Amino acid sequence: MARHNPAELSVGAVVLAIAGAFLVFAIANTGQGFGIGAYPLHAVFDHVDGLALGSDVRIAGVKIGSITGIKLDPKTYLADVHFSVADGIQLTDDSSATVSTDGLLGGKYLALATGGDEKILKPGDEITITQGSINLEGLIGKYLFPSPTGKSSKTGDAGPAAAPPAGQQSGQSGAASGGSIAPLK
C-alpha cells in the first residue's frame, strides 16, 4: 500500500480550499446567490443581437437580475426575452427596457429604467416600452462603404434635390451660380 507524504496532503488541502473560495466568489458575483429571491418578467424586442442567457439585467448600472430565456415568437417574429429581477426591486408599469452594450467591445446586457406610474409590475408581467440592440457593425459599414449610387440610404435624409428650409427660398438663387447669399429681411 502506498504511503502519502504529509506535505502532499497539506498541498492538496490548500488547493481544495482555494478552489472552494473561487466557487463561493463566483456564485456571489453572478447574482445567483444562495436563497436570493427573484421574480420573473419579460419584454419583446425587434433585435437582441449579443444578448445571451445569464446576461445581466441592470438599473443605473447595478445588476438586479439576469436573463433566463430568449425565444422567437413564431407569429410576430420578435424576440421574447424572459428575465428575473431581485425581490426588493419594484418596477412600475411604464418602466422601459433597452438592450445595451458594456463599452465598444463589451458584452450586452438588459438596461431597465423605471417610470413614474403608480402601478407596480407583478411577476410574469411584460415591460412594453423596449428598444432593441443597435448593430454597430452595420452602422460603421454604412458610413465606411456608402451605396454605389452616391445617395444616402438612410431614411429621412435630405438628398441633393431637397428643398431648403421654409423661409429661405428667396435670396439664395445667386449662391448656386457663384454669387453671394443675400441676407433675409
N, C-alpha and C positions, 0 to 999 in steps of 0.2 A: 504494500500500500504506500502511496506517495505521501510524503510529509510536506506540508506547506510552510514556507518561511513566514514568520510573523511580520516581516517588513512588507511582503507581497499582500498579505491580508489587510494590513493597515492602508496601503495604497489603494487597494480595491474599495475599501470602505469610504475613503476620501472621494474617489471618483464617483461612487454612487451618491454620496451626499451632494456633490456639485451638480450632478445630473438632476437630482430631485429639486435643488434650488432653481435651476433653469426651468424646470417644468412648472413650478409654482409661479415664477416670474412671468412665463409665457401666458399662463391661464389668467393671471391677474391683469395683464395688459391687453388682452383681447376683449375684455368687457364681458366675457362669458362667466367668469367667477363661479364660486360655489354658492348657490342659493340666491343669486341676484334675480329678482323678478323682472319680467318684461311683458308687454302686451303687443299683439300684432296689429299692424296697419298695412295698407297697400296704396299704390299710386300707379297711374297709367301714363306712359311716355311714348313719344314717337321714336326716339333714339336713346339707347342706353349703352352705346359703344364703350367698352372698357370696364363697365360695372360688373362685378362678379359676386358670387356667393361669399359671404363673410366680409364684404367691403363695409367700411364704416358708415354709420348714419350720424351726422353731426348737427349741432346747433351752435352757432357762434364759434365754430372750430373745435368744440368739445364733443368727444364721442359719447353718444347717448344710446346707441344701439348698433345693429348690424343687419345686413341684407340676408334674408332667409330663403328667398326664392325669386327666380326670374323666369317668366314663361311668356310665350307669344299667344295672344288672343286670336284664335283662328277666324273669328268673324270680323274683327276690326283691323287685324294685322298690327296691333300696337303691343308694346311690351308692358306686361303687368308685373310690377315689382312688389314683392312682399318683404316686409322688414319688421324688426322688433324695436320697441322704444322702452327705455327703463321706466319702471312703475312710477317713480316720483315726478316724471315729466308729463305735464298736461298740455296737449296741443289743442288749439281752437279749430273750429270748423273751417275758418278761412286761412289756415296755415298753407304754406307753399313748399314744394319740393323741387330741387334742382340737382341735376347730375353735374358735379363739379370735379375739377382736377387739382391734385396736390402739386402745384407748380407746373412748369412747362413739360417736364418729362415724368411727373409723378403719376401715381395711380388714381383711379376715380373713386369718388365717394358720393353719398347722397346728402346734400345740404338742406336742412329744414329751416324755415323761417316762420315764426309764429305770427298770427294775425291779431286782430283786435276784437273779434267776435266773442260773445259770452258763452256760446255753445261749445262744449268740450267734446272732442272725438272719443268714441268708445272703442274698445278692442274690436278689430275686424273692419272698422270704417275705412273709407277711402279719402285720401287727400286729392282734391280735384284740381288745384292750381299747380301745374307742373311745367317744367322746362327741361327738355331732353339734353343730351350731351351735344357739344359742339365738335365737329370733325375738324381738328386743327390742320391735319394733313390736306384736306380738301380746300380749306381756306388759303393755306400757303400756296398750294398748287394753282389756285385760281389767279393769284397775283404774279407768280413766277412764270406761268405758262398761259398767257392770255389767249382767248379764242382766235383762230386764224382769220376771221373776218375783221378783226380790229375793233369790233363793237364789244361793249361790256355785256357780260352775260348776267349781271345782277339785275334783279327786278327792281324797278323804281329808280334806276339810274337815268339821268338825263343824257341822251345821245347828242351828237353834234347838231342835229336839226331841232333840238328842243328850243322852245321859245324862252326869251329872257323873263325874269320875274315881272309880275304885274307892276305897272307904273314906270317901267324902264324901257318901253318900246320906242318912244320918241327921243331924238337927240343922240342915238347910238349908231345910226347908219353910216356916219363918217368913219367909225372905227374899223369897219370891215374893209374900207378902201384905203386905209393907211392914215386917215385924218385923226384928229383928236376928238375925245369924247366931250361933248358939251354938258355942263352941269345941269341937272334938272331944277326947275324953278317951281 
